[in-house]
């Protein structure tokens, strides 16, 4: 489970970097939405490692993978955007 948590953390950090790069192009109009996504990408892996320390590694991996899964659903059009 540690390997999956590390992979989820790397994916979250790449997604956070992508959000920062795209938010520069969009300007200040979408700052709150992108800031919420960025905070979720940075906090989710931390919660995952905390849950791993409390002997719940499966739940930690699940929470760490929530931002990339939600981003994939938004980009595919399954979940309507704003």
One Martini backbone bead per residue (centre of mass of N, CA, C, O) as a GRO file, in nm:
protein
   82
    1UNK     BB    1   0.052   0.066  -0.014
    2UNK     BB    2   0.291   0.261  -0.029
    3UNK     BB    3   0.321   0.269  -0.335
    4UNK     BB    4   0.039   0.389  -0.396
    5UNK     BB    5   0.080   0.646  -0.226
    6UNK     BB    6   0.320   0.754  -0.387
    7UNK     BB    7   0.181   0.767  -0.661
    8UNK     BB    8  -0.049   0.954  -0.570
    9UNK     BB    9   0.138   1.188  -0.490
   10UNK     BB   10   0.261   1.236  -0.768
   11UNK     BB   11  -0.004   1.293  -0.913
   12UNK     BB   12  -0.086   1.534  -0.736
   13UNK     BB   13   0.164   1.712  -0.801
   14UNK     BB   14   0.118   1.725  -1.106
   15UNK     BB   15  -0.163   1.850  -1.088
   16UNK     BB   16  -0.074   2.104  -0.936
   17UNK     BB   17   0.117   2.206  -1.158
   18UNK     BB   18  -0.103   2.228  -1.373
   19UNK     BB   19  -0.280   2.432  -1.223
   20UNK     BB   20  -0.071   2.656  -1.213
   21UNK     BB   21  -0.025   2.680  -1.520
   22UNK     BB   22  -0.326   2.741  -1.598
   23UNK     BB   23  -0.387   2.986  -1.405
   24UNK     BB   24  -0.205   3.185  -1.559
   25UNK     BB   25  -0.388   3.186  -1.823
   26UNK     BB   26  -0.678   3.268  -1.691
   27UNK     BB   27  -0.659   3.427  -1.437
   28UNK     BB   28  -0.855   3.583  -1.176
   29UNK     BB   29  -1.147   3.452  -1.226
   30UNK     BB   30  -1.044   3.133  -1.129
   31UNK     BB   31  -0.908   3.120  -0.842
   32UNK     BB   32  -1.096   2.962  -0.646
   33UNK     BB   33  -1.111   2.696  -0.799
   34UNK     BB   34  -0.803   2.644  -0.824
   35UNK     BB   35  -0.739   2.664  -0.520
   36UNK     BB   36  -0.908   2.424  -0.432
   37UNK     BB   37  -0.756   2.216  -0.607
   38UNK     BB   38  -0.476   2.266  -0.488
   39UNK     BB   39  -0.541   2.196  -0.195
   40UNK     BB   40  -0.638   1.909  -0.253
   41UNK     BB   41  -0.364   1.809  -0.380
   42UNK     BB   42  -0.196   1.866  -0.106
   43UNK     BB   43  -0.381   1.726   0.125
   44UNK     BB   44  -0.447   1.431   0.043
   45UNK     BB   45  -0.165   1.296   0.097
   46UNK     BB   46  -0.150   1.371   0.394
   47UNK     BB   47  -0.398   1.210   0.479
   48UNK     BB   48  -0.291   0.940   0.378
   49UNK     BB   49  -0.042   0.925   0.573
   50UNK     BB   50  -0.204   0.947   0.833
   51UNK     BB   51  -0.377   0.691   0.787
   52UNK     BB   52  -0.135   0.501   0.774
   53UNK     BB   53  -0.044   0.559   1.071
   54UNK     BB   54  -0.356   0.453   1.158
   55UNK     BB   55  -0.409   0.176   0.999
   56UNK     BB   56  -0.535   0.309   0.696
   57UNK     BB   57  -0.426   0.260   0.387
   58UNK     BB   58  -0.674   0.238   0.197
   59UNK     BB   59  -0.801   0.514   0.267
   60UNK     BB   60  -0.552   0.683   0.193
   61UNK     BB   61  -0.548   0.612  -0.110
   62UNK     BB   62  -0.832   0.706  -0.175
   63UNK     BB   63  -0.790   1.005  -0.095
   64UNK     BB   64  -0.537   1.058  -0.278
   65UNK     BB   65  -0.721   0.987  -0.552
   66UNK     BB   66  -0.948   1.203  -0.578
   67UNK     BB   67  -0.839   1.439  -0.755
   68UNK     BB   68  -0.776   1.275  -1.020
   69UNK     BB   69  -1.058   1.157  -1.056
   70UNK     BB   70  -1.212   1.424  -1.070
   71UNK     BB   71  -1.051   1.538  -1.311
   72UNK     BB   72  -1.131   1.311  -1.507
   73UNK     BB   73  -1.437   1.361  -1.492
   74UNK     BB   74  -1.433   1.656  -1.587
   75UNK     BB   75  -1.279   1.607  -1.864
   76UNK     BB   76  -1.499   1.392  -1.977
   77UNK     BB   77  -1.811   1.496  -1.884
   78UNK     BB   78  -1.965   1.346  -1.654
   79UNK     BB   79  -1.903   1.598  -1.489
   80UNK     BB   80  -2.023   1.894  -1.458
   81UNK     BB   81  -1.926   2.196  -1.483
   82UNK     BB   82  -1.925   2.557  -1.448
   0.00000   0.00000   0.00000
